[in-house]
Amino acid sequence: MPELVWQRPSFVDDTHGEYLEVAVGPEGMVHIRQNTHPDRIVSTTPAKWEAWVKGVKAGEFDHFVD
């Protein structure tokens, strides 16, 4: 896998435990990993990522958080 530039949430700092990081590869695939297990990467297509982000913005996953 090529060198990726990982983005983490803006509210995260060194005091937070676990969080997700996202990177877009040169081929356009979206890669997701957990900061505590950076060697475990899940990859998805741009279309699937866009659908998921739209669902988050629409509140479809709000029941997973407090």
C-alpha angles and dihedrals in degrees: 000000000000122000107282131202105228121209122203129191113285093233093058122101135159092286093065117091112207129009140148127257125201132202134176115221125219089259091056097253115139116232124199129190140166114244092230092054105033093164092064106079127177116201129199139171122267090245094055091045091051091050091050094048090050089052091052091049090049091054096247092138100040091110089070093066134054 
